Amino acid sequence: MARICCGPLHTFALLTSVLILAHKDKNVSFAFSPSAEWQHSSNISYRSIQFRKNLSINVSADPRTHTSLVSDQCGIAVESRIDCGRDRSLSRADCEGRGCCYVPLPQSGLGGPPWCFYPVRYPGYKMGPLLPTEKGKRATLARSEPSYLPRDIPTLQLDVMPETLGRLHLSLKDPASPRYEVPFVTSQLRGHKDIQNPLYDVDFQPDPFGFIVRRKSNGRVLLNTTIGPLLFADQYLQLSTSMASSVISGLGEHYTPITLDLNWSSVSLWNRDMASANLYGSHPFFLVQEGDGQAHGVFLLNSNAMEVFLQPAPALTWVTVGGILDFYIFLGPSPQSVVQQYHEVIGYPMMPSYWSLGFHLCRWGYTSTNITRTVVQLMRQAKIPLDVQWNDLDYADQRRVFTFDPQRFGDLPQMVEEFHQLGMKYVLILDPGISSASPPGSYKPFDDGLKRGVFIKNSTGQILIGKVWPGPTAFPDFTNPTTQDWWMDCIRVFHSKVPVDGLWIDMNEPSNFVQGSVDGCPDSDLEKPPYTPGVIGGQLNSGTLCVSAQQYLSNHYNLHNLYGLTEAIATHRALLKVKSTRPFVLSRSSFPGLGRFSAHWTGDVRSDWEQLRFSIPGVLLFGLYGIPLVGADVCGFGGDTTEELCVRWTQLGAFYPFMRNHNDRPNAVRYQSTPTLERAPGLEPTLETGKQEPSVDYTREQEPSVVGTGTWGKLRHKRQTDKGQYILFPAPLDTINIHVREGSIIPQQLPALTTTASRRNPFTLIVALSVGNWAKGELFWDDGESLDTFEHGHYSYVLFFAQEVQNRVNFVKLNGSLDGLVLGEVRVFGVQASPTAVWANGQKVHDFSYSPDTKVCNKCLCFILIFKMC
């Protein structure tokens, strides 16, 4: 007899055959043999490492002159060579003039192992004694000889700050002259130097300086920066490290698989609107899977242009053109805890409005309110769920933001109110560029901004003028508090006319149709630094502003990657003030911390199968970056789509946390799953070991899937599948294969045309019993739009637990109040034998079904029931 009682629930993962492929660790040998002297402080072990004298390098007083190197110093394995010529191509004489090894390789072209590389123990900084500080330990690093870089910094300050059991913070900066540092992101961070039994040990090599971070539980080396020199000049900072594994994810935003290619590849971080190199966001964070289920992560808090080089040793080299080296190291030990520790540093994501989890419809080309209304009417006639209608820049008068065209969109305010009457919401685009070409007195946003001094200035102190959609354009400086107030005033005035529910901030890398400005850029070290990362266009000002442009907090050279984040903060703040409900902001540009203020979409993707495939890791990785409300433009943006591509993309898009486009069946599935999306809007990749790649093949009507650890239930056909199988599932155009992991309880609701209506429908619980005959889940429920419901306790949080005890399945509600919510059905996977009776709250349920083939008990609870204690 299976007795089913009402009760609690856990967030589930909807598997779309996306796997992270883990590989075995590679052991890397290094050419040194240390003897150690230990220092102990606050339960953290610091160790100075001394190396054998026969490995010392014989250099002249100036390493830029030719140096004779013994074979031991250059006998480094090819995969472990650290490039000595990143700034330019070097001849043998140039290479050896830097004190580096020059060993050509046969058939080694661009992108392969370097011919010119650093020898063992290349001269660098020498570390002084570690001294206690308020936050941890501090030491001075000094160069005995200058490097080959212009304006190198002879003395550095090292701070070692053990902040939590699983988080270590190390920074390197110039103690003599303040340098630019990222001005926010971690402002609310707290830590403590007296950490008892942390998960890490830190060792130091004094000369040349390097540090080694180990996992204390097993001694595994996670980072070892002694493999290459520390270089620290005014516009060139470099540090290399070995890696504990070749399975590395992160360093976005790029079109890449979940795991990065370590075969002599590189990624550039410089926000730009041009695929497929440096994309719209910069996220200098990566997660490493160590091979035994443990993981760690590293975050370099630096907003300057950066390039990260990956090589098969495995090893990694950071090169950035400014700022400081400010590292946060997260010990996990699980991948999930690494991500949580990272989010503690950059800030947890905002709570989205419930309606933002519904379906959004938008495109360029809705050229009037009549066309926009017609689209909504057709969607409703076809009974396709639609929560949010959008307009692109078509609405604006002469493409100037904060206006609407008086002929084509003259009744825009009335249209928005009509949508509200239907239970829908409305969002429009808001580019940062402000037209500067309108006659004085005719365009208040520019006139008022000019008076208040809110625009970015060029190096001579004049307003920098670029060019975007409205023509000549000025760019607001969102790091200026005055600009934030002006932006709020502009949004308040516009909202009083057009009561929008959210704002889409596009073009905010910022994008510019001319290089730098209409007047060009000055010839300076900022515009032409000694080293330029591998960015599209070959110059930092390509497709954006002059990097010598002046902003309130610093120059654009330092602040460029923060432009989208600072605009998102200002827009979030303005909507918070104007609407007094949860703001909805969608930003194209991103940087760590954006998820606290905004959602994100993956930009102007092409309408092809490759872009559909890349959208999967793109969406998953932004969950790691702390921006879980993310999606790609369903069916693509650029180019012509096809019916099959659009159908398949819509089926996939039904599981993006943020979805735009339309199709009836995928939308119904999405609206069923919305209660779970509110609890955890981000998708989480399954961390599995295997050799099979996910398949995205438009020629197949069968879908190959690798089923991961545990038992999985096929939701649509209510069938179980055992772990570790490679299975072909039928996949005609009208089918979405959804699998539920064993041990999960999933809340669903009957779909409706809007989330406003679906929230009133009964719940269904999908229960997938594990091999041990248990399942768990959770449900978070509030009004979907009020501010600070969690902080004020205005919500229900329910934990569900199902367990078979003496042939009974019991639900236990642990906490929470769900008055007014109704449970319409319970479906249980994994019931091994046909129930003789089903009970709910002491009442016998007569209308239930059981399939011995699928082991699914369906309609186990077929009447409406108020959630209450069993």
N, C-alpha and C positions, 0 to 999 in steps of 0.2 A: 504494500500500500504506500502510495506517495502522497504525503500531506503537504500542501502548499499553503504557506501563510504569507501575508503581506510583509514587506520590509525592504530594506536597504539595497545599494548599487555602486559599481566601480567603473571608472573611465576605461574605455576600451580602445583598442587600436584597430582600425579598418585597414586590412592588409591589401595593398594593390600590387603585390608581387615586387616590392622594393626591398632590396637586401643590401646591407653593408658587407662586403666581402673581406673577411679577416684572413690574414696570412701568418705564417709562422715568423717568429722573431728572427732577425739576422744578428749573429754575433759579430761585433766589429773589434778587431785587434788594434791597439794603438802602440806606438813604438816608444814606450817609456815604462819604467818600473819604479813606482813611488815607495818612499819610506815616509812614515807619517808621524806628525806631532799633533796631539789632540788638545783642543780647548773645549771646556764644557761651560755652558751658560744656559740657565732656565730650561733644562732638559732638552736643549738643542745642541747637537754636536757640531762644532766647527773644527776643521782640520786643515793645517797647512801642509802641503805636499812638497817634498824636496825630490829632485830628479837626479839621476846619475850624471856625473860630470862629463862622461864621455859622449853625452848627447847635447852638450852645449854647442851653440852656434858661434862661429868665429866671424864677427862682423867688424867693419871699420867704424870709426866714429860717426860717419855719415853713411847710413845704409843705402843711400841713393847712388853711391859709387859701387863699382864692381866688387863682388864678394865671392871668394872661393868657398864652395860648399863641399863637404865630404859626402860620400855616397849614402851613408846612413841617414843623413839629414834630408835627402831627396828620395829615399827609398820608400815612399808612401804608396800604398795600394791605390790603383787608378781610381776606384770608386770613392776613395776618401780624400782626393785632392781638393784643396780649397783654392779657388781661383784668385790669383794675384793681380789680374788685369781686368777687373770689372768696369773700370772707368773708361778704358780705351784698349784697343788692340796693341799688343806689345811685341816688339822684336826680341830676339835673344839678348841683345845688348841692353835694351830697355828693361827687360825682365830681370836680368842679373844685376842691373844697376839698382834695382829695388831690393836686392838681397834675396831674390826668389829663385826657385829652381825652374829650369827650362828643359823639359824632356818631351820632345815631339812624340806623337803616337801615329801609327799607320791608320789611314782612312778615318781620321777624326775630323769631322766637319763642324759646322756651326751647331751649337747646342749640345755637343758631346763633352767629354772630359777635357779640362784645360791643359794646355801645354806649359803654361806658366803658372806655378802654384807655390804656396808658402811652404817653406821647409819646417821641419820639427823645431818647435820652440823659437819661432820668429820673434825678434825683439819687440817688446811692447811696454806695458806699464808694470811697475813694481809696486807691490802692495805693502803698506805699512801695517802696524798692529791694529787689531780690532778693538775698539773702545766702546763701552756701554753708552747708550743714549736713552732718551725717554721712550722711544719706540722699538729699540732693539740694539743693533751694533753698527758702528761706523768705522770706516778706514779710509785713508788717503792713498790714492794711486798716483804714481809719478813716472813720467817717461824719462829715461836717462839720455835718450837720443830722439831727435825729431823724426817723424815719419815722412813718407814721400808725399803726403797730402798737403795742400795749401791750408794755412791757418789752423794747423792742428792744435789741440788743447793739451798743454803739458801736464796738468794736474787735474785729477778727477776725485769726486767724492762718492764712495760706495756706501749705501745704506742697506742693511739687511734687517727686514722687519717681519718676524714671525707673527702673523696677524690672527690666525685661527689654527685649529688642529690640522686642517687640510689646505690652508692657504699661506703661501710664502710670498713676500713682496721684496723685490730687490730693485734698486734704482742706481743709475750712474749719471752724474751731472757735473757741471763746472762749478766749483765752490767759489771761484774768484769773480765770475761774471754771470749774473742771472740770465738764463736762457728761456726761451718759450717753452711752456708746459701746457698740456691740454687743460683748459680752465675749469672744466666741470666733468661730468660723467660719474666720478666717484666721490662727489662732495659729501654724501651722507655715510660714507664708509667708516666703520669702526673696527678696531682690532686691539690686541693686547700683546705686549712683548713677553709676558710671563706665561707662556703656553706650556701646559703640562702634557708630556708624551705626544708630541706632534707626529704626523705620519712621515716626516722627512728628516733627513740629515743633510747638512751643507758642508762641503769641503772646499778649501781654497788652495790654489797654486799661487804662491806669492810672486814668482818671477820666471817667465812673464805671467802676468795675472790671468787667472781663469777660475771658474767655479764649477763644482760638480754637485748636482742634487740627486740624492738617492732615496728610494722608498725604503723606509726603515724596516718594514716587516720582512723583506726578502733581500735587501741590499742591492736591488736592481738600480742601475744608473739610468736616470730619466733624462738628465741634461748634463753634457760635458763640454764646456766652452774652452777647454784647454787644447782642442784640436786645431784651433786657428787663432789668429791674433785679434785682440780688441783694437779697433781703430776709432778714434773720436776726434773729428775735426769740425770746424764750424758748419760745413755743409756736406759732411760725409761721416756717417756713423755705421760701423759694421761689427757684427758679432756672429760667430758660428757655433754650432753645437751638434753633437751626435744625438741620435734619436734612439729610443728604446724599441722601436718597431717601425715597419714600413707602412703601417695602416694609419694614415693621417687624414683627417677631415677638417675643413675650414678654410680660412684665408680668403673669404669671399670679398666681392661678388664677382663670379666668373661663370661661364658655361663649362662646368666640369662635372665628372662623376662625383659620387659621394666621397670616394677616397681619391686623394691627389696622386698624380703621376710623379714618382721620384726619379725618373730616368732623365736626369739633367734638364729639368724643367724650371720655370720660374713663373711667379704671379706678381703683377703690379697692382698696387693699391693707390689709386688716384681717381676720384669720382669723375665719371665722364659718361656721356650719353651715346657711346659708340661701341657696339658689340664687334668682335667678341673678346677683345683683350680686357683692358680695365673698364669695368662696368660702373653702374650707378652708385655702388656702395663700397666702403672700405671697412673690413672687419679683420684686424690683425690678431685673430684668435684661432688656435687650432686644438683639436682633440686627438690624442694618440691612444689607440687600443693596443694594449701590451701583450695580448696573446693568451692570457690566462683568465680573461674576464675582467681584469682590472684596466683602468684607464687613467690618464692624467691630461691636463690641458695647460696651455701657456697663452697669456694675453700680453702683448706689447702695447701699452697705452702711449700711442704716438700718432698724431694726425697729419704729419708731413707726408709728402710723396715717398713711397716705399716700394722696394722690390724684395721678394723673398725667393731665394734659390733653393731648390730641392735636388738632392743627389742620392744615388743608390746605396751609399755606405751602410745604413741610411744617415743622412745628415742634412742640416738646414742652415742657411745663412741669411740673416736680416741685413739689409742695407737701407738706410733712410737718410734723407737730405737735410734734416734739421731736428730741433727739439732735444729731448733727452732719451735715454734708454730706461724705461720704466716697466719692469716685468712683474706680472702676477702669475704664480705657478699654483695650479690646483691639483691636489693629490687624489681626489675622488673618494674611494677607490673605484666605484662603478662609473660607467659613462654618464648615467643619470645624475649622480652626485657631482661629477665634474661640471656639468652644465648648470646645476643649481648653484654651485660655488661661484661660477662665472657670473651668473645673473645677480648674485648678491653684490658683486662689485659694480656692475653697470646699471643695476636697477631692474626690478621685476616688471614684466609687461603690465600695461594698463588693463583694467577690466572693460571689455568691449560692450557696447550696447547690444542687446539681444537681436535687434533688427539688422545689425551689421553682419550677422551670421546667415542671413537669408540670401536670396538671389538678387544680384545687381545687373542692370542692363544699361549699356553705354556704348556709344560709338561716335566717331567723327562723322558728320554728315546729317545729323538731325537739325536741319537748317531753319526750323520754325517751331513755335509752340504747337501748331496744327499737326505737323509731322510727329512730334514727340507724343502728343495725345493719342494719335492714331496707333502708334506702336504699343502703348499701354492698353488701349482698347482691344487690339488684336491678341495680345498676350492673355487678357482676361477671357476673351471669347474662346480661346483655345484651352482655357483652364490650365495655363502654365503658371506655376507659382512665381511671383515677382514681388519683392519687398521694396526695392530702391530703383528709381529711375534717375539717370544721370544725363547731363549735357556737357559736351566738350566746349571748346572756345567759340563754337558757332553762336552762342547766345550773346556774346559781348559786342558792344558797339565799337566798330573799327578794331576789334580784338583787344580792346583795353579792359583790363580787369576792373571790377567794382562798377561796371556799367552793364546795361542790357540794351540790345538793339530795339529802337522804338517801333520799327515796322514789323520785323519778323518775330520779335519776342516782346511786343508791347504789353501783352497780357500775361507775362511770366508770373507775376505774383498770384494771379487768379488760378493759373494752372497748378502751381504748387499747393494752394489750398484745396483744390480738387483732389489731388493725390492724397493729401492728408485725410480727407473725408473717406477715402477708400481704404484707410489703414496703411498707406504706403508712406515712404520717405523720399526725399529729394536731395541730390548732391550735385554740385557743379565744380568745374575746374577753376583753379586760382593760381596762375603763374606768378612768380615773384617779380618779373620784369615790369616796370612802370613806364608807360609811354612818356617820352620827354619831348615829343614833337608837337603836342597840341598847343594852340594859342594860349597865352597866359590868361588865367581866369576861367578857362573852359574845362579843365580836368582837375578837380580838387585833390585827388590822391597825390598827383605830382606837385601841384602848387603848395599844398600843405606840407608835404614831405620836404620840399625845397626850403621852406621857412624853418622847419624844425631840424634840418641838418641830418636826415636819416639815411642818405645815400652813400654808397661806397665811393671813395675818392681815388684819383690816380696819384702817382708818385709826386706830382706837383701841387696837390691839394685841391684840384678841380674835380667836379663830379665825373666819374668814369661813365662814358656812354658806349654801350654795346648795341647789338641789334638782335631782336627776336621777333615774334609774330606781329606786334603792332608797329614795327619799324624801330627807329632810334629809341633806346631804352636805358633807364637808370635802374640800378640794383640796390634794394634796401640792405642795410647792414644790420642783421638781426642780433649781432653781439652787442649792439648799442641799446641800453634800456629805453632811450627816447624812441627808437624805432619800434620796439615792442608796444609801447603805448600808442604810437601812430597807427600801427597795424591793427591794434584792437579797435581804435576809433573807426578805421575804414571798414572793418568787418561789422561793427555795430550799426553803422549808418546803412550799409548794404542790406544787412539782415532785417532792418526795420522795414525795408521795401520788399525784399524777397526772403521769406522765412525758410532758408535752407536748413537741412538737418545735419549736413556735414560738408567738408571741403576737401577737394582733391588738389594737392600741391605738386605740380609737375614742373619740369624744366629746372629743377632746383639743385643741380650739381655745383654751380649754376651753368646752364647751357647758354651758349652765345653763338650767333651765326657768323660772327667775324672773329678773327684771332686776337684776343686780348681786349681791344677796343676799336672804335672807328678811327682813332688817331694812332693806332699801333701801340707798341710797348717800348719802354726805354731799353737801351743796351746796358744791362747791369748783371751782376752776379746772381741776383734772384731770378731774372728771366733766363739766364744761361748759366746754371750752376755747374761746378766741376763735374758733376755726375747727374745724368737724367735717367730715372728708371724707364723701363721699356713701355712707355705709354703710347697710345694712338696719336699720330701726328708728330712724335719725336720731341715735342716741346711741352712744358707744363701749361703754357697759356693757350694751347691748341684747343679750340672749341669752347673756351671758357674765358675768364677774365685775366688781365695782366696780373701775374702773381706779386708784382711790386705794389699793387693797389693797397690803399690804406683803409683799415677797419678800426673800430673802436678798441678792440683788444689786442690787435697785432696786424701784421700784413696778411694779404691773401695767400702768400706762400705758405704760411703756417696754418691758416684757418680754412683753406679751400674745402677740405674734406668734411668740415663741420657745418657747411652752409645749409644743407638740407635739414640737419638736426636742429640747428638754431631756428630755422623757419618753422619746423614742426612744433618746437616748444612755444614759439610766439602764437601760432595758429591754435594750438591746443588751449593755451591760456585765454585767448580771445573767445573761443567758443564756450569755454567753461564759464566765463563771465557773462556772456550774452545769453546763453541758453539755460544754464544752471542744471544741465543734465550731462551724462557722459559724452564727451566730445568724440566725434568721428573725424579723423584726419587720415588721409591716404597720401603717403610720400613716396616719390620715386627714388630720391637720393637717401642714403642711410649711413649711419655710423653707430658704433656701440652706444647703447642707451636710447636709441630711437623708439624701441618698443614700449617705453614708458609713456609715449605721447602719440604714437601714430601706428597705423597699419602700413603695409608695403605691398606693391605688386611688382612683378619682375620686369616691367617695362615693355618696350615696343618689340615684342617677339614676332618672328616671321611665322607665316601660316604654312608650316611644313612639319613633317613627322619628327625630324631631328629636334626642333624646338619643343614639341610635345614631350619627347623623351627627356630633354634637359630640364624641363620644368619640374620633374619629380625630385631630383636632388636639390634643385634650387629652393623649392618649398620646404623640403626637409631641413636643409642647412640653415635657413632663416629661423627655424625653431631653436637651433643651437645658438644663434646670434641674439636670442632674446626678443625676436620679432615674430611671434607665432601667428598673428593674423595676417596671412600672406597668401597670395595666389598669382597665377599667370593669366593673361588675357585668353580666355577660352576661345578656341578656333584661330587664335593668332591675331596680330594687328596688321602687319605689313604683308602685302602680296595677296593673291587670290587663294581662298580656301577651297576645299572640296567637301561634298556632302559627307563622305565617310570620315574624313579627317575631323570635321566639325562634330559629328556624332560621337566619335571615339574620345575627342578632347572634352566634350561635354560630360561624358561618362566619368572621365578622370577628374574633371573640375568639380564634380559633385562632392569630392572629398578634399578639395582644397579648403583650408580654413576660410579664405576669402574667395568668393566666386562671382565672376561676371560672364554672362552670356545665357543661352537658353536651350532647353530641351525638356520634354515633359517627364519622361521616366527618371532621368538623373535628378531633376529637381525634386520629384516626389521622394526619392531616396534621401536626398539631402535634408528635406524638411522633416522627415522621420527622425533624423539623427541630430537635429539642432540642440536638444537638451544636453547631449554629451559635449557638443562643441562649446557651449557656454562654460562648462566646467574646465575644459582643457582644449582651447582652440587650436593649439599647435599639433602637427603630426609628428610622430616619433618613429624613426627608422628601426626596423628589427635588426638586432645585432647578431648576426648568424655567421657561422663558418661554412664555406662552401665554394665551389668553383663555378657554379652556373650564374650567368649574367641575367638580369631581368630582361624580358622580351617586350619590345614595342615594335610589332611587325604588322603593317597594314595589310599584308597579303594573306594573313591567316584568319580563319574562322574558328580556330581553336587556340586557346591561350595556355602556353606552358607556364606552370608555376612551381616553384620550389617551396614545399611546405616546411616551415621551421619547427623548432623545438615544441613538443607538446602535440595535442590534438586540436584540430581546427574544424569548426562547423561552417558549412556552406549555407549562407543565410537564406538565399532565395529558394533553393531547393531543399533546405533543411536536411542536409546530409553531413555526416562526420567524415573526416579525413585524417589518417594517422600521420605522425611526424616523419620527416626525412624522405618524403616521396616526391618524385618528379612526375607531375600529372598534367595531362592535356584536358582542359575544361572546354566544353562547347562555348563559343563566344560569338554568336550572331550579333548583328548590329543592335538588336533590341535587348541585349543581355549585359548586365554588369555582374561580374563574379566578385562576391564579397565573402570574406572569411572571418570568422570570429574565433579568437584564441580561447582555448580551454581555461576555465577558472574565471571567466568574465561574466558580469551581469551588465546589460546594456539597457538604458532607458530610451524609449522611443515614443513619439507621438504621431497620431494620424496627421498627414500633411494637409495643408490648406493653401489658399492663394497668397497669404501673407503670414509671417510669424505672429502678427497680432492675432489672427484667427486661429492658427495652429496651437498657440499657447493654451487655448480653452478646450482643446481636445483631450480625450483620455490617454493615459500612458499605457504602453506595452513594455513588459520586461522580457528581454531575451536572456535566458540563463544557459550558459555553456558550462556544464559540470566538468570538472577535471577528472583525471584518472583516479584521484583520491576522493572523488564525489563531493567536491566543494566548489563554490564560486563566490566572488565578491565584486562589489562595485560601489559607486557613489553617485550622488546627485546634488548639485548645487542649484538653488532656485531662489531668485529674487524677482523684483518687478521689471528687471531688464534694462533700466535706464537711469535710475536714481544714483546720486553720488554717494560714495563711501558706505554702501550698504553692509559691506563686511566689517568695516571699522565700527559701525554703529549697531551691529548685530541684527540688521533688518534683512534677514535671509533665512533660508532653511538649508541645512547641509545634512544629508541622510546617507548613512553607510548601510549597504546591503550585504548580507552574508547568507549563503545557502549551503546546507550541509546535509548529506544523507546519514541519518541515524536510525538504525533498525528499520531499514527500508522506507524511511520517511524523508522527504525533502522539506526542511524547515527554513523559513525566512525570519531573520531577526533584525528588527529596526533598532539601531544602537542610539541614535539621537536625532533631533530635529523635529520640526513641526511642519506638516504639509496640509494643513486645513484647506479644504476646497479643491485639492488635486484628486483626480480620480484615476483608478487603475482599471483598465478595461480588459487586459489579457496578460497571461504569463505563458511563455513558450520555453520549454526546457529541453536542451540538447543533452545527450548522454545518459538518458534513463535506460538502464540495461534490460528491464523487463516491463511488461505492460502493467500499469497501475491497476489495482483492483478497485480503488476508490480515490477520489481527490477531495480534499477538504480545504476550506479557506475561512479563517476566523470562526471555526466551530461549525460552519455550514457545509453540507455536502454539495459538491459541484457535480452535476449530472452530465453536462454537455462538454466532454473533452474527447480528444482523439490521441491515438498512439500508433506510431509506425515501427514495427520491429526491424524493418530494413534500415531506416535512418536513425533509430533510437531517439526520436524526437517526440515529446509529448506536447501536442499543439492544442490551443484553446483550453489550456488547463484552468483558466479562470475567465469565463466568458461573460460575466456580468459586471456592471459598474460597481466599484467598491471604493469607499473613502479610505485612504491610507490611515492606519491606526495600529496601535500595538497589538501583536498577536496574543 
